[in-house]
Amino acid sequence: MVGHGGYDGSMKRTGIIGAVPAALPADEEERLAGLQALAVLDSAPEPVFDSITRLAADICGTPIALVSLVDTERQWFKSATGLPGISETPRDIAFCAHTILGRELMEVVDATLDTRFARNPFVISDPHVRFYAGAPLILPGGHAIGTLCVIDHQARQLDAQQRQQLAGLADVVTQALITRQQTLAAVSVKQRQEHDRALAASEERFRQLYEATPAMLHSIDMTGRMVSVSDEWLRTLGYTREEVIGRASSDFLSMASRRHAQEVTIPVFFRDGFCHDVPYEFLRKDGSVVDVLLSAIVERDASGRPMRSLAVLQDVTERKLLAQTLAEQHERLRVTLHSIGDAVITTDTQGIIDYMNPVAVRLTGWLASEAHGAHIREVFNVIHDTARTVLPNPVIRCLEDDCVASLSDHTLLVSRDGGERDIADSAAPIRTASGELLGAVLVFHDITEQRQKARDISYRASHDPLTGLFNRSEFESRLGRLVESSRGRRAEHALMFIDLDHFKTVNDNCGHAAGDELLRQLSTVLQQSVRVRDMLARLGGDEFGLIMEHCSLEQAQRNAQLLCERINDYRFVHDDRRFRVGGSIGLVPMDGRWNDAESVLAAADAACYTAKQTGRNRVHTWFDSDDVAHMAQREAWSQRLESALQHDQFELFAQCMTPLQTEDTRQRMEILLRLRDADGSLIPPGAFLPEAGRFKLAARIDYWVLDHVLKLLDGTRVRLDAVDTISINLSQESVIENGYLESLCRRLINAGDLRRRLCFEFGESVVLSHPEEACRFATEMLKLGVRIGLDDFGHGASPFRYLRDMPVDYLKVGSHLTRHVDTDPMSQAGLRCVRDVSLALGMQTVAVRVEEARTLDRLRELGIHYAQGYVVGRPAPLAELL
């Protein structure tokens, strides 16, 4: 007996702890009695059992297969394929001891992850079992005496066909054990006769099991004739058993396979006694070909003479066809990647290059053979085009973050020879259908020419062609951004408006060409006199603008005076004539008080005008009492609106909408906001909502309206069934900013089913200027059951393109289409277009500001769903309408 796996030959534990012994079966005594009655324990090896274990290993593709019999304290192997030197192990570490507790095949996909076996000696040490599948050997009385099992060193899983075949072979083993017992019991003639009959019956049962096994099996005698074949073999090839038995096995092979069998396979087979996964082409009865992998063993008698071969055939026709298809697809892909204009590099999960197409070879300067096996960092080197810093490699970022990674618009590829090219690129993970990461693909292309053209176009669009300075458009854009960023902050900036004093004299006396030259020279003087970060622009004619960021008023005044002196010192020479030009400068501090670029530029222009009026060639710093008064008025509005929010000084009115196509009497209305003035009069929204937007109070007012509408609805629940829709207008601020959306969703969730009466309206202009944010807002409202209406629909340049992806319930069409609809064919055509689009997308239409009955009738004829306006109903307090 050979000790193994932490045990000595007497099966005593020698220090390895962790195996979980199986419980004893409920029929343990009867089971052991049945096992002893077989008289098989400790018997010599027998060919039939060795053939079955080799066949089981072949079918399941495992290195080890066993016929294991579970005794009182041990499992003993009647046959062991792939496990030399071991005939038994202790029962308390036997996988098979667990298998016999049930009546079905037991499969352990990965023993290291199974708590029963993770610390088993056979798992943590030689032979390092990872996979186990065992089918119980069940006697006619129902007692499980052992298993036919297969074992592998790698985690894996049997497919359904392999499980069926393993279970079928286990039945064959059981029958062989019973037949063996009956043979040994025949000690007299009578008993021999009975034994012969039993043996014949047993052999018949063996034959039936063999034929019924769900695998392609056949057996051939030593003359090459077919002696037995399984039902699956017959079904696959389309024959009956009578058409097969007794015929030469070569009759069922293609000519190529027949030659290969005679010249290669058969000589090796009889020399070694087995063959494994030999590719053959079998012919169906209808002449079509079945591709198989054939594995076979030689069965020998007790004296070692060969009796017959036993073969198992695996149908791989579909697999071969799939492999051929994949090979064709791979070739097409290779040709495609070689032909496309983009550069392509693929890597494995470690960033090691395994493929480069010709474009990538040309752009990187690396030969494909040299790059293969190199790391992506060696081949793909990218830097920032202005900062010259090394940029992160997109493939590395893609593999580390498991995402698509792109480079910025300022990326230069440095080739192997040091050349540089502007590129655009992205890297994406490569995955299997099951999601397993295989590597990454990098796709990039040379955009040097396009980017240079874009730079040229951008330069021409932002610079004055005469002087090379920034032009007015770029200057105003930069000024607008600076005004926006400095609003409400302490940052100090300054703006200068520079107007040349005697430029017209040069133009009139020397011509426009001389005037252009003066402007070019003076632009150079000005450019040399300002800070590097300042923005100098030609605004038109002989006017210039200068933005000085992060510059105090005192510093700006010194700079302006210096600039004025430089202009005054400059002399323009033309045809030996010298001209003194001079310049007037208006200076405006930008300290957060300005609301837009137009106002601050107008103030600088006014200050420059004052400098000219007071003597020219001087600097005037802006001060305007009218503007101060205007700012004070705006500040008063801010305080007034804050007070209205805190003391509920807003009032809710509503205007009803009437259905034009149905007799539905449920109420539909739009909320209209008013502000009660100190004298008791009502201030319309047009007077205070623009100021609310400037002071970032619009969203707070929206929420005030929502909260008070919900409160009023909650107090009138008995009449709530009569209300279909209450529309509330939202500002752009509420729609596009995430923080407000989250707060709004919380309010709506707390409102419960009341929110299903609500419809939020916002202007089409919000969608056109912020499409992604508006779509996100509408989608979130859809989830909560709140409807969406688009106000002022049809004003946009392309009003329908965004509607397919945005959940909208109502399109509200303004007076620009409804005012003359009874007489104007263009208005009628526009409304029909809106109606058709709304019907196609499942939306409804509302015409607003309808003032006349004849307009109402025409809208009804055109299929508009609802109308709103004085002809339907005037605004009234919301509480009265509810």
Order of alpha helices (4+ residues) and beta strands (2+ residues): alpha-alpha-beta-beta-beta-alpha-beta-alpha-beta-beta-alpha-alpha-beta-beta-alpha-alpha-alpha-beta-beta-beta-alpha-beta-beta-alpha-alpha-alpha-beta-alpha-beta-beta-beta-beta-alpha-alpha-beta-alpha-alpha-beta-beta-alpha-beta-beta-beta-alpha-beta-alpha-beta-beta-beta-alpha-alpha-beta-alpha-alpha-beta-alpha-alpha-beta-beta-alpha-alpha-beta-alpha-beta-beta-alpha
